[in-house]
Amino acid sequence: MPAPAARGVLRGGAALAAAAYAFAVTMAGTTLPTPLYPHYRAEFGFSQLMVTVIFATYAVGVIAALLLFGRLSDRIGRRATLLPGLAVSAASAVVFLLAGGLPALLVGRLLSGLSAGMFTGTATAAIVDLAAPGRAGRAALLATVANMGGLGCGPVIAGLVAQFGPAPLRWTFVVDLALLIPAALAVLLLPETVSPAARAANRAAGGRLVSRPRVPAAARVVFVRAALAGFAGFAVLGMFTAVSPAFLGQVLHQHDPLVTGLVVAAVFAASAAGQALARRTGPASGLWLGCGALLVGLAAVALALVFASLPLLVVGGVVTGAGQGLSFAAGLGALLAAAPPAARGETSSAFFVVAYVAISVPVVGIGVLAELTALRTAGLAFIVVVAALVVTVLALLRRGRTGGDAPAE
C-alpha cells in the first residue's frame, strides 16, 4: 500500500467510508434522471427516441473522460482529480436544475458522464490505496458496492422526490447538490495516497496523458469473449436505465416514478452482487454462469413485455443484473490475467470503451425502432439481438474448452 503523501484528517475506516461516500454520491448523480424522463417528455415535448439520445450523451462523456483523464491521478494525485470530478458533477446538477429545454439536458448528461469517467478509476484506486495492508481485495469490493450502490440509489432518490416532493425536475437536483457538499468535504479531508515523488516520477516518465485503447496479441482471444459478454450486459443496463420508464408506462401502464426507481435500483444491486460472486467463481466459470443468467433474465424480460407483467420484469431485471455483474467482473478478470502486466491499463481501457458504447448505442436503436414500429416490438427485438450475442459468447467458451483455443482463465 502506498504511504500517504500528505496529511489528512481522516484515517483508517473513516477515510475509506468518506471516499466510498463521495464515490456513491457522484455515481448517484448520473442516474437521477431515469425516473424523470416521462416528466421531461411532458415538459419539453420530445420523443422517446430523443430520450435515448439524451441518455447516450452520458456515455460520450464517460468515454471522453476515460481517454483524457484515465492516467491523470497518477500524475497530479487522487484528491486533485477527485475534486474536479465533484465540481463537474455539481455543474451537471446545476444545468439540470435550471434546464429550460433539450439542449440543457444534453449538456447536463454530457457533464454527468465526464464526472463519472473522472471518478470511476480514480475513486477505486483511492479506496484501494487507503486500505490496510492485505485488505486490497475487500477495498476493491467496497469500491464496487459504492459504484453500483450509488448508481442504484440515484433512481430511488429521484423517484422519492417525484412521488412525494414538489417540482421534481428542480428539487431532485437540489437534493443532489446538498449531498455533494459533504462529499467535497470528505475528499478534502482524505490523505493523498500518491506521494510527491511518485507523482514527479510519473510526470518524468512522460508518455501520452490521453489513453489509446489497445489490446495486445496475447489477450485478443480472451478480449473477444469478454468484450462480447460485456457488451451484452452493459446493453441491458442501458435498456433498464434509459427505457424502463417508457416500458413501465406504455406497456405495463405503471406510471409511479418511485416504482421505476426501485426497479432500476434492483438491477444495479443485483449487478453488485454478481460482481462480488465473481470473486469466488473464477473467470471462466464466472463467464459461463453470468452468460447463463443473462439468457434466463432476458427471457423473463421478454415474457414481461409480452404479458405486461411487472413481477416478471422485476425478476428479469434482477437476474440479468446479476448476470451482467458476474460476466463483467469475470470477463475483466480473465482479460487482465491474459494481458501482459505493462499493457493491462490500455487493455482495460479498451474493455471499458466497449462497455460504454454498449450502454448507449443499442438504446438509441431501441428508440429508432420504437418510432418506426412500437415500443414493445423494439424491446423484443433488442432482447433477441442481445441474446444472440450471449449465445455467441457461450459458443466461444465451449470452443475454448474443447481445445479450439486457450481457456479464459
C-alpha positions as CSV (number, residue, x, y, z in Angstrom):
1,M,0.0,0.0,0.0
2,P,1.4,3.4,-0.9
3,A,2.2,5.6,2.1
4,P,0.0,8.6,2.4
5,A,1.8,11.5,0.7
6,A,0.1,14.4,2.6
7,R,-1.5,14.6,5.9
8,G,-5.3,14.2,6.0
9,V,-7.7,14.5,8.9
10,L,-9.3,11.1,8.2
11,R,-7.6,7.7,8.6
12,G,-8.4,4.1,8.5
13,G,-12.1,3.1,8.3
14,A,-13.2,6.8,8.4
15,A,-11.1,7.6,5.3
16,L,-12.5,4.5,3.5
17,A,-16.1,5.5,4.4
18,A,-15.5,9.1,3.2
19,A,-14.1,8.0,-0.1
20,A,-16.9,5.5,-0.6
21,Y,-19.5,8.1,0.2
22,A,-18.0,10.6,-2.3
23,F,-17.9,7.8,-5.0
24,A,-21.5,6.7,-4.3
25,V,-22.9,10.3,-4.4
26,T,-21.2,11.1,-7.7
27,M,-22.5,7.9,-9.3
28,A,-26.0,8.5,-7.9
29,G,-26.0,11.8,-9.7
30,T,-25.6,10.0,-13.1
31,T,-28.8,8.0,-12.7
32,L,-31.0,10.6,-11.1
33,P,-32.8,11.5,-14.4
34,T,-34.0,7.9,-15.0
35,P,-37.5,8.2,-13.4
36,L,-37.8,11.8,-14.6
37,Y,-37.7,11.1,-18.3
38,P,-41.5,11.0,-18.7
39,H,-41.7,14.3,-16.9
40,Y,-39.1,15.8,-19.2
41,R,-41.0,14.5,-22.2
42,A,-44.2,16.1,-20.9
43,E,-42.4,19.4,-20.1
44,F,-40.4,19.8,-23.3
45,G,-42.3,17.7,-25.8
46,F,-39.7,15.4,-27.3
47,S,-40.0,11.8,-28.4
48,Q,-38.8,8.5,-26.9
49,L,-36.0,8.5,-29.5
50,M,-34.7,11.7,-28.0
51,V,-34.8,10.2,-24.5
52,T,-32.4,7.5,-25.7
53,V,-30.2,10.2,-27.4
54,I,-30.1,12.2,-24.1
55,F,-29.1,9.0,-22.3
56,A,-26.4,8.1,-24.9
57,T,-24.8,11.5,-24.4
58,Y,-23.8,10.4,-20.9
59,A,-21.7,7.6,-22.4
60,V,-20.0,10.0,-24.7
61,G,-18.9,12.0,-21.6
62,V,-17.7,8.8,-19.8
63,I,-15.6,7.6,-22.8
64,A,-14.1,11.1,-23.3
65,A,-13.1,11.2,-19.6
66,L,-11.7,7.7,-19.6
67,L,-9.5,8.5,-22.6
68,L,-8.5,12.0,-21.4
69,F,-8.2,11.6,-17.7
70,G,-7.5,7.9,-17.1
71,R,-3.9,8.4,-16.1
72,L,-4.3,11.9,-14.6
73,S,-4.5,10.9,-10.9
74,D,-1.1,9.1,-11.1
75,R,0.5,12.4,-12.2
76,I,-1.3,15.0,-10.0
77,G,-2.7,12.9,-7.2
78,R,-6.0,11.3,-6.3
79,R,-7.6,14.3,-4.4
80,A,-6.6,16.7,-7.2
81,T,-8.5,14.5,-9.7
82,L,-11.5,13.7,-7.5
83,L,-12.3,17.4,-6.6
84,P,-12.7,18.5,-10.2
85,G,-14.8,15.3,-10.7
86,L,-17.1,16.5,-7.9
87,A,-17.2,20.0,-9.4
88,V,-18.2,18.6,-12.8
89,S,-20.9,16.6,-11.1
90,A,-22.2,19.7,-9.3
91,A,-22.1,21.6,-12.7
92,S,-24.3,18.8,-14.2
93,A,-26.8,19.1,-11.3
94,V,-27.0,22.9,-11.8
95,V,-27.6,22.5,-15.5
96,F,-30.4,20.1,-14.8
97,L,-31.8,22.4,-12.1
98,L,-32.0,25.3,-14.5
99,A,-32.9,23.3,-17.6
100,G,-35.3,25.0,-19.9
101,G,-35.2,22.7,-22.8
102,L,-33.5,19.9,-24.7
103,P,-30.0,21.5,-25.2
104,A,-29.6,21.9,-21.4
105,L,-30.5,18.2,-20.9
106,L,-27.8,17.2,-23.4
107,V,-25.2,19.4,-21.7
108,G,-26.2,18.1,-18.3
109,R,-25.9,14.5,-19.4
110,L,-22.5,15.1,-21.0
111,L,-21.2,16.7,-17.8
112,S,-22.6,13.8,-15.8
113,G,-20.7,11.4,-18.0
114,L,-17.5,13.3,-17.6
115,S,-17.8,13.3,-13.8
116,A,-18.4,9.5,-13.8
117,G,-15.4,8.9,-16.1
118,M,-13.2,11.1,-14.0
119,F,-14.3,9.4,-10.8
120,T,-14.6,5.7,-11.5
121,G,-11.0,4.7,-11.9
122,T,-9.6,7.4,-9.5
123,A,-12.0,6.7,-6.7
124,T,-11.5,2.9,-7.0
125,A,-7.7,3.5,-6.9
126,A,-8.0,5.8,-3.9
127,I,-10.1,3.3,-1.9
128,V,-7.7,0.5,-2.6
129,D,-4.7,2.8,-1.7
130,L,-6.4,3.7,1.6
131,A,-7.0,0.0,2.6
132,A,-4.9,-1.6,5.3
133,P,-2.1,-4.0,4.2
134,G,-3.7,-7.3,3.0
135,R,-7.1,-5.7,2.6
136,A,-6.9,-4.6,-1.0
137,G,-9.5,-7.3,-2.1
138,R,-12.1,-6.1,0.4
139,A,-11.4,-2.5,-0.5
140,A,-12.0,-3.3,-4.2
141,L,-15.3,-4.9,-3.2
142,L,-16.1,-1.7,-1.2
143,A,-15.4,0.3,-4.3
144,T,-17.7,-1.9,-6.4
145,V,-20.5,-1.5,-3.8
146,A,-20.1,2.2,-3.7
147,N,-20.2,2.4,-7.5
148,M,-23.1,0.2,-8.1
149,G,-24.9,1.2,-4.9
150,G,-24.7,4.9,-6.0
151,L,-26.0,4.0,-9.5
152,G,-28.9,2.2,-7.8
153,C,-29.6,5.0,-5.3
154,G,-29.9,7.7,-7.9
155,P,-33.3,6.5,-9.4
156,V,-34.7,5.8,-5.9
157,I,-33.8,9.4,-4.7
158,A,-35.4,10.9,-7.8
159,G,-38.4,8.6,-7.5
160,L,-39.0,9.6,-3.9
161,V,-38.8,13.3,-4.8
162,A,-41.0,12.9,-7.8
163,Q,-43.5,10.9,-5.8
164,F,-43.7,13.0,-2.6
165,G,-41.9,16.3,-3.3
166,P,-42.7,19.5,-5.2
167,A,-41.3,20.3,-8.6
168,P,-39.3,17.0,-9.1
169,L,-37.4,18.4,-12.1
170,R,-35.9,21.0,-9.8
171,W,-35.8,19.6,-6.3
172,T,-34.2,16.3,-7.3
173,F,-31.1,18.3,-8.2
174,V,-31.3,20.5,-5.1
175,V,-31.0,17.2,-3.1
176,D,-28.1,16.1,-5.3
177,L,-26.2,19.4,-4.7
178,A,-26.9,19.1,-0.9
179,L,-25.4,15.5,-1.0
180,L,-22.3,16.7,-2.9
181,I,-21.3,19.3,-0.3
182,P,-20.3,16.7,2.4
183,A,-18.8,14.6,-0.5
184,A,-16.4,17.5,-1.3
185,L,-15.6,18.0,2.4
186,A,-14.9,14.2,2.6
187,V,-12.4,14.4,-0.3
188,L,-10.7,17.4,1.2
189,L,-10.1,15.5,4.5
190,L,-8.7,12.4,2.8
191,P,-4.9,11.8,2.9
192,E,-3.3,12.0,-0.5
193,T,-2.1,8.5,-1.3
194,V,0.2,9.3,-4.3
195,S,3.4,10.7,-2.9
196,P,5.1,13.8,-4.4
197,A,8.0,11.6,-5.5
198,A,5.6,9.1,-7.3
199,R,3.8,12.0,-9.0
200,A,7.1,13.5,-10.1
201,A,8.3,10.1,-11.4
202,N,5.0,9.6,-13.3
203,R,5.3,13.0,-14.9
204,A,9.0,12.5,-15.7
205,A,8.2,9.1,-17.3
206,G,6.3,11.1,-19.9
207,G,4.1,9.2,-22.3
208,R,0.7,10.2,-23.5
209,L,-1.7,11.5,-21.0
210,V,-4.5,10.6,-23.3
211,S,-5.1,6.8,-23.2
212,R,-5.2,5.0,-26.5
213,P,-7.1,1.7,-26.1
214,R,-5.2,-1.2,-27.5
215,V,-5.4,-4.9,-27.0
216,P,-2.1,-6.9,-27.1
217,A,-2.0,-10.0,-29.3
218,A,-1.7,-12.3,-26.2
219,A,-5.1,-11.1,-24.9
220,R,-7.1,-10.8,-28.1
221,V,-8.9,-14.2,-28.0
222,V,-9.9,-13.6,-24.4
223,F,-10.8,-10.0,-25.2
224,V,-13.4,-11.1,-27.9
225,R,-15.2,-13.2,-25.3
226,A,-15.0,-10.7,-22.5
227,A,-16.0,-7.7,-24.8
228,L,-19.0,-9.5,-26.3
229,A,-20.2,-10.5,-22.8
230,G,-19.6,-7.0,-21.5
231,F,-21.4,-5.5,-24.5
232,A,-24.4,-7.7,-23.9
233,G,-24.5,-7.0,-20.1
234,F,-24.0,-3.2,-20.4
235,A,-26.6,-3.0,-23.2
236,V,-29.1,-4.5,-20.7
237,L,-28.1,-1.9,-18.1
238,G,-28.6,0.8,-20.7
239,M,-32.0,-0.5,-21.6
240,F,-33.2,-0.5,-17.9
241,T,-31.7,2.9,-17.2
242,A,-32.9,4.7,-20.3
243,V,-36.0,2.9,-21.5
244,S,-37.6,1.2,-18.4
245,P,-39.7,4.3,-17.6
246,A,-41.2,4.0,-21.1
247,F,-41.7,0.3,-20.8
248,L,-43.3,0.6,-17.4
249,G,-45.6,3.4,-18.5
250,Q,-46.6,2.4,-22.1
251,V,-46.5,-1.4,-21.9
252,L,-47.2,-2.1,-18.2
253,H,-49.3,1.0,-17.5
254,Q,-47.3,1.7,-14.4
255,H,-46.6,5.4,-14.1
256,D,-45.3,5.6,-10.5
257,P,-41.8,7.2,-10.6
258,L,-40.8,5.5,-7.3
259,V,-41.6,2.1,-8.8
260,T,-39.4,3.0,-11.8
261,G,-36.6,4.0,-9.4
262,L,-36.9,0.8,-7.4
263,V,-36.9,-1.4,-10.4
264,V,-33.7,0.2,-11.7
265,A,-32.1,0.1,-8.3
266,A,-32.8,-3.6,-8.0
267,V,-30.9,-4.2,-11.3
268,F,-27.9,-2.3,-10.1
269,A,-28.0,-4.1,-6.7
270,A,-28.0,-7.4,-8.4
271,S,-25.1,-6.3,-10.6
272,A,-23.1,-5.5,-7.5
273,A,-24.0,-9.0,-6.0
274,G,-22.9,-10.6,-9.3
275,Q,-19.5,-8.8,-9.2
276,A,-19.0,-9.9,-5.6
277,L,-19.8,-13.5,-6.6
278,A,-17.2,-13.4,-9.4
279,R,-14.5,-13.2,-6.8
280,R,-15.4,-16.8,-5.8
281,T,-16.1,-18.4,-9.1
282,G,-13.0,-17.6,-11.2
283,P,-13.0,-16.0,-14.6
284,A,-14.1,-18.9,-16.9
285,S,-16.8,-20.2,-14.6
286,G,-18.0,-16.7,-13.9
287,L,-18.4,-16.1,-17.7
288,W,-20.4,-19.3,-18.1
289,L,-22.7,-18.5,-15.1
290,G,-23.0,-14.9,-16.0
291,C,-24.0,-15.6,-19.6
292,G,-26.4,-18.2,-18.5
293,A,-28.1,-15.8,-16.1
294,L,-28.3,-13.1,-18.8
295,L,-30.2,-15.5,-21.1
296,V,-32.6,-16.5,-18.3
297,G,-33.1,-12.9,-17.3
298,L,-33.6,-11.8,-20.9
299,A,-36.3,-14.5,-21.4
300,A,-38.1,-13.2,-18.3
301,V,-38.0,-9.6,-19.6
302,A,-39.3,-10.7,-22.9
303,L,-42.2,-12.5,-21.2
304,A,-42.8,-9.4,-19.1
305,L,-43.2,-7.3,-22.3
306,V,-45.5,-9.9,-24.0
307,F,-47.8,-10.4,-21.0
308,A,-47.4,-6.9,-19.5
309,S,-46.2,-8.3,-16.1
310,L,-44.4,-6.1,-13.6
311,P,-43.3,-9.1,-11.4
312,L,-41.7,-10.8,-14.4
313,L,-40.0,-7.5,-15.3
314,V,-38.6,-7.2,-11.8
315,V,-37.4,-10.9,-11.8
316,G,-35.9,-10.5,-15.3
317,G,-34.1,-7.3,-14.2
318,V,-32.6,-8.8,-11.1
319,V,-31.5,-12.0,-12.9
320,T,-30.0,-10.0,-15.9
321,G,-28.4,-7.6,-13.4
322,A,-26.7,-10.5,-11.6
323,G,-25.6,-12.0,-14.9
324,Q,-24.2,-8.7,-16.1
325,G,-22.2,-8.2,-12.9
326,L,-20.9,-11.7,-12.9
327,S,-19.9,-11.8,-16.6
328,F,-18.5,-8.3,-16.4
329,A,-16.2,-9.0,-13.4
330,A,-15.2,-12.4,-14.7
331,G,-14.5,-11.2,-18.2
332,L,-12.4,-8.3,-16.9
333,G,-10.5,-10.6,-14.6
334,A,-9.8,-13.0,-17.4
335,L,-8.7,-10.2,-19.7
336,L,-6.3,-8.7,-17.1
337,A,-4.9,-12.1,-16.4
338,A,-4.2,-12.7,-20.1
339,A,-2.7,-9.3,-20.8
340,P,1.0,-8.6,-20.2
341,P,1.4,-6.5,-16.9
342,A,2.7,-3.5,-18.9
343,A,-0.4,-3.5,-21.1
344,R,-3.1,-4.0,-18.5
345,G,-4.1,-0.3,-18.3
346,E,-4.7,0.1,-22.1
347,T,-6.3,-3.3,-22.3
348,S,-8.8,-2.4,-19.6
349,S,-9.4,1.0,-21.2
350,A,-10.4,-0.8,-24.4
351,F,-12.7,-3.0,-22.5
352,F,-14.5,-0.1,-20.8
353,V,-14.8,1.8,-24.1
354,V,-16.7,-1.2,-25.5
355,A,-18.8,-1.3,-22.4
356,Y,-19.9,2.3,-22.6
357,V,-20.5,2.1,-26.3
358,A,-22.8,-0.8,-25.4
359,I,-24.7,1.2,-22.8
360,S,-25.5,3.9,-25.3
361,V,-25.7,2.8,-29.0
362,P,-28.2,-0.1,-28.5
363,V,-30.7,2.0,-26.6
364,V,-30.7,4.6,-29.4
365,G,-31.5,1.6,-31.6
366,I,-34.5,0.9,-29.4
367,G,-35.6,4.5,-29.8
368,V,-35.3,4.4,-33.5
369,L,-37.2,1.1,-33.8
370,A,-39.9,2.3,-31.4
371,E,-40.5,5.3,-33.6
372,L,-40.9,3.0,-36.7
373,T,-42.9,0.2,-35.0
374,A,-43.9,0.1,-31.3
375,L,-42.0,0.1,-28.0
376,R,-42.9,-3.5,-27.2
377,T,-41.7,-4.6,-30.6
378,A,-38.5,-2.6,-30.2
379,G,-37.8,-4.1,-26.8
380,L,-38.4,-7.7,-28.0
381,A,-36.1,-7.1,-31.0
382,F,-33.4,-5.7,-28.6
383,I,-33.7,-8.8,-26.4
384,V,-33.3,-11.1,-29.4
385,V,-30.1,-9.3,-30.6
386,V,-28.6,-9.3,-27.1
387,A,-29.4,-13.0,-26.5
388,A,-27.7,-13.8,-29.8
389,L,-24.5,-12.1,-28.5
390,V,-24.7,-14.1,-25.3
391,V,-25.1,-17.3,-27.2
392,T,-22.1,-16.4,-29.3
393,V,-20.0,-15.9,-26.1
394,L,-21.1,-19.3,-24.8
395,A,-20.2,-20.9,-28.2
396,L,-16.7,-19.3,-28.0
397,L,-16.3,-20.5,-24.4
398,R,-17.3,-24.1,-25.4
399,R,-14.8,-23.9,-28.3
400,G,-12.1,-22.9,-25.9
401,R,-12.9,-25.8,-23.6
402,T,-12.8,-28.3,-26.4
403,G,-9.3,-27.2,-27.5
404,G,-10.1,-24.6,-30.2
405,D,-8.1,-22.1,-28.2
406,A,-6.9,-21.4,-24.6
407,P,-9.4,-21.3,-21.9
408,A,-10.3,-17.9,-20.5
409,E,-8.6,-18.4,-17.1
